[in-house]
Amino acid sequence: MTYLLISLPFLAAAVVVGLVGLPAGAPARRRRWLAIGVATIALLVLTAVFDTLIIANGIVAYDDAHRVGLAIGLAPVEDFAYPLAGVLLVPAIWTIAHRWSRTRRRNRDVVR
């Protein structure tokens, strides 16, 4: 099994949650996608730099038999799935939690 196959289910789940957690309304969605794009670029650059340093210093090593073979610096492309999943999940979970909290408050006020 490759590192990529291990990463794909997590990335797929992040995409699903990210789509469910999109805000309502076109302007809010545009802002969300812009923010996700900026954060993705920053995280991918940081991942490339720091993973390369970590691998170069021997802190982490990858078995070549389980890698796809493509790398950015010394970082295998599989490592970039985790920051991408995170950048999709964090704002989506925030939005879902906010919706849930707002719904609970509204329902609590109706009961009173």
Buried (B, 14 or more C-beta within 10 A) or exposed (E): EBBBEEBEEBBEEBBEBBEEBBBEEEEEEEEBEEEBEEBBEEBBEEBBEEBBEBBEEEEEEBEEEBBEEEBBBBBBBBBBBBBBBBBBBBBBBEBBEEBEEEEEEEEEEEEE
